[in-house]
């Protein structure tokens, strides 16, 4: 039986809206990191007690997590942490492939020196010993990288892509990390190639590389978590994303 008080740290009390955001961020991190395992049942009453808050912000935070696809509602004011469904992985990455390829191509065309330098810095930090020794730090930098390469599409689309990236991290945490030697190597080579295409102003190729990077990650996830799943739709989505980026 999962004892939530042993897994979650109490939150300092604040105003209602701020507390709801803090509850959301705490639960989101616990789910993405794998601390709250797939299938775990979360009760509003137990969460409120463990986090030292009222049920109102807990209810709001759980609603936000359900909208984000991390929880599914259950009877009696409870929710369940979503499991590893290959259809969810497929749908998640099909959406990311199309939107991110477009976002990278657009951002490449609108790149400015300040943004380019920030992107260069993040690519370098991802390859540091500090990031390689701290998976959470690496994920934070990786999240920043993916935000930067679509940042010129506008906040609405960039925010949506960031939420998709966060959902992706939950699956990535299931098979990446310090327990898998050299888990960062292939991805970082792709990051360098992508940065070269962006810095060279090659928008269609940058969009293609972004799509291939995501598709490779998705295929690895499905091979690890659902090895018998048919990936034909995902491969079709990759071709569509590449063609779309080429047309921008």
N, C-alpha and C positions, 0 to 999 in steps of 0.2 A: 504494500500500500504506500502511495506517495504521500509524504508529509510535507506540505507546502512550506511550513515554517522553517524546515531544514534547508530549503532551496532558495527562498526569496528573502531579501533584506528589507526591513521596514523602511518606509518612505517618510521623510520629514513632512509634517503637515504644512499645507499652503492653502491658497484660495482654491475653490472647487475646480475651476477649469485647469489651472496649473497642475493640480494633483492628478486629474484625469490623464493629462499628457504624460506625467511622470509614471503613472501606473502602466499606461500603454507602452512606454519605452522600456520599462523594467520587464514586463511580460514578453514583449517582442524580442528583446535580447536573450531572455531565457529560452525562448522557443528556437530562435535562430542558432544559438550555440549548442542546442541539443540537451540543455539542462532539463528542460521540460520535454519529455520524450513524446513521440507520436502516439496518439491514443490516450494520453493522460487526460483525465476528467478534471475540470476546474470548476469549483463551486464559488459563486459570488461571496458567500458567507465566509468560506475558508480563506479565500484570497484577501478579503477585507481584513480579516484577523491577522494573517501573515504579514501583510504590508502596512498594518496599523493605520488604515484609512477607513472611511465610511463606504457603504455599498454603492453609493451614487457614482463616484469616479470609477469604481471597478466595473460597474455596469456599462458606463460610457466607453471605457477602454476595451472591454470585451466586444462591444459592438464594432469598434474600429478594427479590431483584430479579425473579426468575422468578415468585414468588408474587404480586408486585405488578404483573405484566403488562408489565414493561419489558424483560425478556429472555426468550428462548426457548432451551431446551437444544439443543445440537448434539453430535455424536459427539466422542470424544477430549477430554473435559473442557473443552469450549468452549461458549460461548453466543453468541447473535446479538441485537443490539439490534433490538427489534420495529419494523417499518415502520409507515407511515401507512395503516392498514386502516380504511376507512370503517365497517365493521361493528363494529370496536372502539370507534370514536368514538360511534356510535349506541348501543351497549350501555352504554358508560360514562355517557353523559348521560341515557339512560333511567333508569338506576339513581339518578343524582344528582337528577333531577327529582322522583322520588317521595319519596326520603328527605329531601332538603333542604327541600322544601316543607313536609313534616310537621315537620321539625326547627325551621324558622323559626316556624311557627305555635305550636308548643309553647313555644319560647323567648320569643316575644312575650308569651305569657300569664304567664310566670314571670320576666319582666324585673325587675331591681332597679336602683336609682340608680347604683351603682358600675359595673355592666355597661353601662348606657346611656351613661354618660360615656366609658367606654373605647371604645365603638362610635362615638360622636360624634367622638372624637379621631382614630380610624383613618380614618373617612370624610374628615375634613379633611386628614390627612396624604397620602392618596391623590391629592388635588388640588393638592399643593404642587409648586413648580417642581423641587425636589430629586427627587421621585418621577418626574416627567415626563422628567427628564434621565437617569434610571437605571432601566432596565427591570427589573433584578434587584431593586432596592429596591421598585419598584412591585409586583412579584410577591409579595414577602415581606409587604407590607402587605395586598395583596389576599387572600393566604392567611389572614392574621390576621382580616380582615373575615369571611370565610366560616366561620372557626372560631367567632368570637364569636356569629354569628347562629344557630348551632345548639348553643351551649354548654350550654344547659339540658336537653338530651336525655340527658345522661350521657356519661361518657368513652368508653364502648364505641362508641356510634353516632357521636359526634363524631370519634373517631379514624379510624373507617372512612371517614367523609366527607372527612376531611383527606387520606387516602391517595388517594381518588378525585380530589380537587382537584389533588394532585401529578401524577397521571397526565394530567389535563387540561392542565396547564401545558406538557407536552411538545408537545402539538398546538398550543397557543396560541403557543408560541415560534416555530413554523414560519411564522406569518403576521403576528404582532404584533412590535412593537419600534420602535426609533428610526428604522428605514428606512421606516416607514409613518406619515406625518404625521398627528398628532392621533388616534392609535390609542386613546387613553384616554377621549375625550370622551363617547361614547355610553354606555359602561359606567358612568362616574361619575355621569351624570344619573340612571341607574337606581339606583345606590347611594344617592343622595340621596332618591329617591322611596321606596325600600325603608326607609331609616332613618326617614322621616316616618311610614310606616305602622306600624313597630315602636314608635316613640316615642308614637304615638297609640293604641297598644293594639289595633289592628285586626288580629288574628291571621289570619283567613282571607285578607284582602287582602295581608298581608305574605307569607304562603305562596304566594299566586298570583304576586306580583311576583318572588319568588325563582325560581319555576319558569319564568316568562317570561324572566327574565334569563339563566338557564342555557340555555333553549331557543334564544334568539336567538344566544348564543355558539356553540352546537352547530351551528346552521344556517349561520352564517358560516364555521365551520371546514369543514363539509362542502362548502359552495359553493366554498371556496378550494382544498381538497385533493382533493375528489372531486365535481366539479360535476354529474355525471350521476347521482349516487346518489339513489335514491328515499327521501325523508324522511317518508313517510306514517306509519311506525311511531313516529318521534320526535314527530310532531304529535299522534298518538293518546296518547302517553305524557304530553304536556303537558296535554291535556284531563283525563286521569286524575288527574294531580298536582293540578290546580286543584280538581277535584271533591273530592279527598281532603282538601285544606287547608280547604275550605269546611265539611267535616263535622266538623272538630275543635272 
